[in-house]
Amino acid sequence: MNGGDKNNRRVLLAGATGLVGRELLHGLLADGTVAGVQAIGRRPLPQRHAKLSFRQVDFGAIPALPPLDEVYIALGTTIKTAGSQEAFRAVDFDASLAVARAARAAGARHAGVVSAMGADARSALFYNRVKGELEEALAGLGFDGLVIARPSFLAGNREQLGQPERGGEKLALRVSHWLRPLIPANYRSIEAAKVARSLLRHVPNTRGRLVLMSGTMQRGA
């Protein structure tokens, strides 16, 4: 922390325009122990706040950042939206890892990332494999604490954010609503706000690697 002061945290956020990223931003700005939030992205944020600064960046060439204590990474797309597996990987792996490296170079000791329920670097599924490879790459950067959130399908208003609806996600949310009592907690849809709250709770104080499964986040842990 900044001189060991946990009441003067300096935070970097990437992906503030997404479902979880928006909730992370709200939580960080409302936290009295957070002195400043620097958000980076490709498009400006509509929010204005005394603690918030925004820098428009090319994730392929992130400039040097001011001193940091923590970083939250909530970047993500789909292969359909990105247009190809290569374009998907450029966001979910390359850009996310670039943010983490830039934050680490700026002194960040704690990190939180939004991954996926099936993340596994050895998975036969491309999506899950990329998520797993990112988790392993982040673990190798030397953070004192790394918190990995693995949510199931995210519940939230993508249209309000100007994002296209995700067909599979929409279907899963409907099924989850009707069959919720029969679905194991890890596989139920989860509100983006719950994922954000779990990260905000654990990132500042975690040491080592902590994986938050969807069921755990459902319970508010």
C-alpha positions in Angstrom: 0.0 0.0 0.0 0.9 3.6 -0.3 3.4 3.9 2.6 1.5 1.2 4.3 -1.7 3.4 4.5 -4.7 1.3 3.7 -6.9 4.4 3.8 -5.2 6.0 0.8 -5.4 3.3 -1.8 -4.6 4.1 -5.4 -6.4 1.9 -7.9 -6.4 1.1 -11.6 -9.5 -0.2 -13.3 -9.7 -1.6 -16.9 -13.1 -2.5 -18.3 -15.2 0.1 -16.4 -17.8 0.2 -19.2 -18.7 -3.5 -18.8 -21.3 -5.1 -16.5 -18.8 -6.0 -13.7 -16.5 -3.1 -14.4 -19.3 -0.5 -13.9 -20.1 -2.0 -10.5 -16.5 -2.1 -9.6 -16.2 1.6 -10.5 -19.2 2.5 -8.4 -17.9 0.6 -5.4 -14.4 2.1 -5.6 -15.6 5.6 -5.9 -17.9 5.1 -2.9 -15.1 3.6 -0.8 -13.6 6.1 1.6 -10.3 4.2 1.8 -9.8 4.7 -1.9 -7.9 8.0 -2.7 -8.1 7.8 -6.4 -9.3 5.6 -9.3 -7.6 5.7 -12.7 -9.7 4.1 -15.4 -8.2 3.2 -18.7 -9.9 2.2 -21.9 -10.6 2.8 -25.5 -13.6 5.0 -25.0 -14.3 7.8 -22.6 -16.4 7.2 -19.5 -19.7 9.2 -18.9 -19.0 9.4 -15.1 -17.4 12.4 -13.5 -16.1 12.2 -10.0 -13.4 14.0 -7.9 -11.6 10.7 -7.3 -11.8 9.5 -10.9 -9.4 10.1 -13.8 -9.7 8.5 -17.2 -7.0 7.8 -19.7 -7.8 6.7 -23.3 -5.2 4.1 -24.3 -4.2 1.6 -26.9 -3.9 -1.6 -24.9 -1.1 -2.6 -27.2 1.0 0.3 -25.9 -0.1 1.3 -22.4 2.0 4.4 -21.2 3.7 4.5 -17.9 1.2 4.8 -15.1 1.3 6.8 -11.8 2.0 4.8 -8.6 -0.6 2.2 -7.8 -1.6 -0.2 -5.0 -4.3 -2.3 -6.8 -5.5 -3.2 -10.2 -8.9 -4.5 -11.2 -9.2 -6.1 -14.7 -12.8 -6.6 -16.1 -12.0 -6.7 -19.8 -13.9 -9.2 -21.9 -15.7 -9.9 -25.2 -17.0 -12.8 -27.1 -15.7 -14.5 -30.2 -18.9 -13.5 -32.0 -18.6 -9.8 -31.0 -14.8 -9.7 -31.6 -15.2 -11.4 -35.0 -12.5 -14.1 -34.7 -10.6 -16.2 -32.2 -7.6 -14.0 -32.7 -9.5 -10.8 -32.0 -11.1 -12.4 -29.0 -7.7 -13.3 -27.6 -6.4 -9.8 -28.3 -8.9 -8.5 -25.7 -9.3 -11.3 -23.2 -5.7 -12.3 -23.0 -3.3 -9.7 -24.6 -5.0 -6.5 -23.3 -5.8 -7.9 -19.9 -2.2 -9.1 -19.4 -0.8 -5.8 -20.7 -2.9 -3.9 -18.1 -1.6 -6.2 -15.3 2.0 -5.7 -16.4 1.6 -1.9 -16.6 0.0 -1.9 -13.1 2.7 -4.1 -11.7 5.4 -1.8 -13.1 3.6 1.1 -11.4 3.9 -0.7 -8.0 0.6 -2.5 -7.7 0.8 -5.3 -5.2 -2.8 -6.6 -5.4 -4.9 -7.6 -8.4 -8.4 -8.8 -9.2 -9.6 -10.2 -12.5 -12.9 -11.3 -13.9 -12.3 -14.7 -15.5 -14.9 -17.4 -16.3 -16.4 -20.4 -14.6 -14.7 -23.0 -16.9 -11.3 -21.3 -17.1 -8.6 -24.0 -17.7 -5.4 -23.5 -19.6 -5.6 -27.1 -20.7 -9.2 -27.0 -21.8 -10.2 -28.2 -25.3 -12.6 -25.3 -25.5 -10.9 -22.2 -26.9 -12.8 -19.7 -24.7 -12.0 -21.5 -21.4 -8.4 -22.2 -22.5 -7.7 -18.5 -23.1 -9.3 -17.6 -19.7 -7.1 -20.2 -18.0 -4.0 -19.1 -19.8 -4.6 -15.5 -18.6 -5.0 -16.7 -15.0 -1.7 -18.5 -15.2 0.0 -15.5 -16.8 -1.2 -13.2 -14.1 -0.1 -15.6 -11.4 3.5 -15.3 -12.8 3.7 -11.5 -12.4 4.6 -11.5 -8.7 1.6 -9.8 -7.2 1.4 -10.2 -3.4 -2.3 -11.1 -3.9 -4.2 -12.2 -6.9 -8.0 -12.7 -6.7 -9.7 -14.5 -9.6 -13.4 -14.3 -10.0 -15.0 -17.2 -12.0 -18.7 -16.2 -12.5 -21.3 -18.2 -14.3 -23.5 -16.3 -16.7 -23.7 -12.7 -15.8 -27.0 -11.0 -15.1 -27.2 -7.3 -16.0 -28.5 -4.8 -18.5 -26.0 -4.9 -21.4 -28.3 -2.8 -23.6 -28.1 0.0 -21.1 -24.3 -0.1 -21.5 -24.6 0.0 -25.3 -23.4 -3.6 -25.6 -24.9 -6.3 -27.8 -26.9 -9.0 -26.0 -25.2 -12.3 -25.8 -27.5 -15.0 -27.0 -26.2 -17.9 -24.9 -26.2 -15.7 -21.8 -29.8 -14.5 -22.4 -31.0 -18.1 -22.7 -29.0 -19.2 -19.7 -30.6 -16.4 -17.6 -34.1 -17.5 -18.6 -33.4 -21.1 -17.7 -31.7 -20.1 -14.5 -34.7 -18.1 -13.5 -37.2 -20.9 -13.9 -35.0 -23.8 -12.7 -33.0 -21.9 -10.0 -33.8 -24.3 -7.1 -32.5 -27.3 -9.2 -29.3 -25.7 -10.5 -26.1 -26.0 -8.4 -24.9 -22.7 -7.1 -21.8 -22.5 -9.3 -24.0 -22.8 -12.5 -26.7 -20.3 -11.7 -26.6 -16.9 -13.3 -25.1 -14.3 -11.1 -25.6 -10.6 -10.8 -22.7 -8.5 -11.9 -22.9 -6.5 -8.7 -22.2 -9.6 -6.6 -19.1 -10.4 -8.6 -17.9 -6.8 -8.1 -18.6 -6.9 -4.4 -16.6 -10.1 -3.9 -13.6 -8.6 -5.7 -13.8 -5.4 -3.8 -14.0 -7.3 -0.5 -11.0 -9.6 -1.2 -8.5 -7.8 -3.4 -7.1 -5.3 -0.9 -6.2 -7.9 1.7 -5.6 -11.2 -0.1 -2.2 -12.7 -0.1 -1.4 -15.5 -2.6 -3.9 -16.7 -5.1 -7.6 -16.8 -4.3 -10.2 -18.2 -6.7 -13.8 -17.1 -6.1 -16.2 -19.6 -7.6 -19.6 -18.4 -8.7 -21.4 -20.2 -5.9 -19.2 -18.5 -3.3 -19.9 -15.1 -4.8 -23.7 -15.9 -4.9 -23.5 -16.3 -1.1 -21.8 -12.9 -0.8 -18.6 -14.4 0.4 
